[in-house]
Amino acid sequence: MKKLTVILMSLFFILIYSVAFAQGCDDDGDEGTDDSGKPKLFGFIQPQYEFHFNDDKNTPDLNENTNTFKFKRARLGVKGNIPYDFKYYVVLENSAFVGGGYPYLLDAFVSYTRYKWAKVSMGSFKQPFGMEINTPCNGLHTINRANVSDQIVSPQRDMGIMLLGGDNKTLIKYAIALMNGNGIGSLTNTHGDNNRKKDVIGRVTLKPLDFLRVGGSFRYGFPDKDTINRTSYAGELEFKYKDFTVQAEYIADQGGIGASGGGCGADPVLMGEKRGGAFVQAMYMTNFNLQPIVKYEFFDPDTENKIENTVIDKLSTITIGVNYFFNDNTRLQLNYLMNSELGVGDNYVEVANDAFLMQVQIKF
């Protein structure tokens, strides 16, 4: 009873602040509309070229370099207001390279917005967990999210209800959601919700100074039926001074999920009982619309090394890239990914898997 009282008092304190985390692909999912009730069409496309350096000199007959053109994402949506207190947001993923090759409903939620200190959304949307996951897909600083984000924060989207408030100018911004836990059907399952219990997920950020934001996320849930549970935590930091930005995030997760993964085409990774990782990235916007960026990340899918016959124990990547902004709606991204692997006992295991990525994005 005491714990419940503390939780309710904490939520009451948080509710004095207003508006929202990004719930979908667009910046906030509800901006750019007015009270006329007219719907707004929006979306973005991300054609991409990839070159994977898979040519292993030790086994030339087994591995060869590969390259391809593809769509990272191709999304079309509509959003608007139902005068005067409701907003809607619907997005389709249309890329043949995501979700099994067929268009599917990605985000679709209704928001009640009368009370700016406490908005409520219900439908399909992103989990309110982690800084990088809740960065809009068309606003990511590197082409790929970090491995730890794609593997641990999975499913990235789910069905549920969420209470949220705050914005980028308030001291506190928060979101707390009750969700199914096994993702939207076309991405993670074909039979809908397969458990009676629900996941509790939340994120809070604080902005004590104009140039500093810190935050944390939590999740307790049941990814597969009622008996398998997991607990996840994350801490985040953003330092932004003029045109220089540094972001960092650490995510830890434990519980039984086996292989997970899967944001935006990421290959699932076999994971142990406990796993974790982090990333840090720095970028600088020059006067020439050119933004160089460097990112370091590591991911340990099995921190206790209990998976038998595991060759690769830890994964790390250094991404060196540059973003060029032709205008507010068009950009070019170039990324070179230097991947390295450690085996059990922190012995280097060299795998030929570096990559060069090029992506053009137009949003409308």
N, C-alpha and C positions, 0 to 999 in steps of 0.2 A: 504494500500500500504506500509506503514511504517513497519507493522508487517511482511509482506512478505519479505521485504528487510532485516530485522533483521534475519529472519529464514534462508534466502539464505546465508547471510554473516556468520552465525554460522556454517552452513554445510560446507561452503568453508574452514573455519578454521579447522574443524574437519578432513577434507579429506587429510591433510598433513601427517596423520598417516596411519599405514597399518595393514593388515590382520584381523582375524575373530572371532566372537563368535561361540560357538558350535551350529550348526543348527539342528543336528540330534542325533542319539543314540551314535555315535562314538565321539571321543574326539573333532574333529574339522570338520569332514565330508569331508576333502580333504587332510589329511596327509596320508603318507604311500603309495603314488603313485609316479610314475615317468613319464617322458615325452615319454616313449616308446609306450604308448597307451594301454598297457596290463591291463586288469581289475584285481582288487584285491577283493577276496571273504573275508568277515569278518562277525562277529556276536557274539552273546553271549546268554547263557541260564541261567535262574535263577529258579531252582526248590526250592520250599519253603514248610515249615511246619508251620501251625498256630494252636495255642490253644487259644480259646476265653473263658474267665472266665465269662460266662453269668448266672451262677447259683445264682439267687436271693433268699435269705433265706425267704424273706417276701412273695414271690409268687413262691414257688417251682414247681408248676404245669405248670407255664407259661414259665419259662426260664430254660434252661439246658446248661451246658458247651458243647462246640462244638470244634472239631478239624478236620483238613483236610490236605492232601498233594495237592499241586497245582503248577502251573508255574506262577510266577509273570510276567515274560516276556520270550519270546523265539523268538529271532530276527535273521534274516539272510539277509545279504545285499551284494551289490557289488558297488565298486567305482573305478574311474579311470580318466585318462586324455585323451582328444582328442587333440593331438598336434596341436598348442602349447598353446592355451590360454583358453581352456574350460575344465571343470571338471564336472563329474556327480556323483550322489550319490543316491542309491535306497535301501530301506529297507522294508522287509515284517515282519509283526507281525504274528507269527504262533501259539501262545498259544491259546488253546481252552477256556481259562478262561478270555480272554480279547476280547472286540469287538464283542460279540455275538456268539462266538464259531467258527468263520470261519477266515482263514487267510485273511489279507487285506493289502493294500498298505499303509504304515505308512509315510515314508519320500520318496520323489522323487523330486530332484531339479537339475538344471543345473546352473553352476557358470561360469561367465566370469572373468578371473583372470589376465589379462595382466597388469593392473595397480594396484600395491600392495597397493596404497593409497586409492583405491576405488574399491572393488570387488562388483559384482552384482550377486544375486542368484534369480532364479524364479522357482516356483513349490510349493511343499508341504513341510513345515518345521515347526520347533518350532517358536512360537511367541518370538520375542526378548524382553521379559519382565521378570524381576526378576532374582536373582542369583540362587535360587534353581531350578527353572524350567529349566534354561539354563546350569545347571550341567548335564553332560551326565548321562543317566540312569544307566550305568555300573560304574559310579564314585560317586554315592550318598553315603554319610557317614552313613546314617541310611537307613533301608529297605524301609520305607515309607517317602514320602515327608510330610512336614507340612500341616495341614488342610488348613491353609490360602493360601498356594500355590495351592493345588489341587482344592479348591473351587472357589477362585477368579480368578486365572489365567486360565480361561477356556473359550473357548477351548485352550488346550495347543498347538495344531497343527492346521494349517490352510493353505489355498492356497493364494499365493501372490507373491510379488516381494520385494526384500530387498537390500539395499545398506549398506555395512559393511566394517569395517577396524580396524586395531590395533591388537595387540597380548598381551600376558602376560608380555612382556618386555617393551612395550611402555608406555608413560605417559598417553595416552588416548586410549581407545578402545570403539568403538561405533557400533551401528546397528540401522537402521530405516527402517520400512517396511510398505507397503500398502497391506492390506489383506482383504479377504471376510468378516470375522467376525463371521461366524457361524460354523467353523470347517470343518474337512474332513468328507465326507459323512458317512462312516461306524461307526463313533463314535457319532456324534451329530445330524445328520439329514439324511434323505433318499432321499432328492430331490435337493441336491446341494445348490447353493447360492440363498437365498430367499429375498435378498434386492438389491437395486440399489446402495446404498451408501457403502463406504468401511471404514475399521478401519485403523487408523494411530497409529503405535506402535513403541516405540523406547527405547533404553537403552544406557547409557554412563557410563563408569567407569574410575576413575582416580587412578593412582598409584604414589603418591607423594614420597613415601619411599619404599625401597625394601620389607619391612615387612607389609606394609599397603596398602589396596585397598578400595576405597569408590566409590559408584555409585548410580545411580537413574534410574528409568524407568517410562514411561508414556504410556497411551493408551486412545484414544478417538474413540468410535466406536458405531456400531449398531448391537447388538447381535441377534435381531429378527425383520426383516423387516426394514422399513425406519423411523418409528416414535419413536421407543424405543432406547434411547441412554444411554451410560454409560461412566464414566470417572474414570480412575484408576491411582494410583501413587504408587511408591515403592522406598524405600531407603535401601541401603545395605552396609555392612562393613565386611571386612575380615582382621584379624590380624594373621600373620603367622611368627613365630620366631623359627627357627631350626625345631624341631619336634612337636612343640605346635601350634595348630591352633584354632582360635575362629572365628565364623561366626555369623552374625546377619542380620535380614531383617525384615522390616515393610512394610505392604501392606494395602492400603486403596482403597475403591471402592464405587461408588455411581451410581445410575441409575436403570432403571427397567429391571431386568432379572429374578425375581422370584426364581426358583430353578436352580442351576447351577451344577457345580462340575463335577469331573469326570476324573481326571488323573489316568491312570493305575489302574482302578477298584475302585476308590473312590466312595462311595455312595453320591448322590446329597443331598444337605442340603437346606431347605427352607430359603430364605434370604429376608431381608427387603430392604428399599430404600438405606440405608447406611450400610456398613459392613467393617470390618477390622480385622487385627491381626498381629502377629509377632512371630518370633522364634529366639532363640539364642542357639548355640551348641558349645561345646568345646571338643577337642580330643587331644590325645598325642600318638605319634608313639614310642613304646619302641624298645629296641635293639633285642627283641625276635619276631619281626614281629607281635606283638600284639598291637592293638590300642583300648584302652578304650575310650568311648564317652558318654557324657550326653547331653541331648537336652531338652529344655523347650519351649513350644509353647502355644499360646492361639489364639482363633478365636471367634470373636463376629459377628454372621451372621445378627444381627439387632441392630445396635448401638443406634437407637432411640426408640427401643421397641414398634414398631407400629404393629407387627404381633399379631393378636388377638389369644387368647387361647394357647399361647406359654408357654410350661412348662419349657423347657431348653433354657436359654438365651445366655450363654457363655460356650465355650468348652476349656479345657486346658489339656495338656498331658505332662508328663515327661517320656522321653525315656532313659533308662539306657541300654547300650549295649557294645559289644566288637566286633572288627573286627580282624580276623586272616588271614594273607596273606601267603599262601603256596608258592606262587611265584608271578611274575608280572601279571599273567593271571588267577589266581585261588584264591578265598577268601571264607571265612566262616563268616557270620554275625549272631549274636545273639542279639535280642532286647526284652526288657520287657517294655511294654507300660502301664503306670499308668494314666488312664483317670479320669477326674473329671468334673463335670458340675455345673453351677450356674443357678438358676432360676431368674425370674424377681425380682429385689430388692436385687440381690446378695445373695440370699439364696441358700445354698447347696442342690442339688438334687442328691442323690446317685443313680447311675445306675451301675449295674454289667456288666462292659464291658472292663475290663483290658484284655491284650493279651500278649502272648509270641510268637515271630516269630523267625524262623531259616531259613536262606537262604544260599545256595551254589551257587557261580557264577563261570562260566568258560567263558572266551572270547577268540576269535581266530581271 
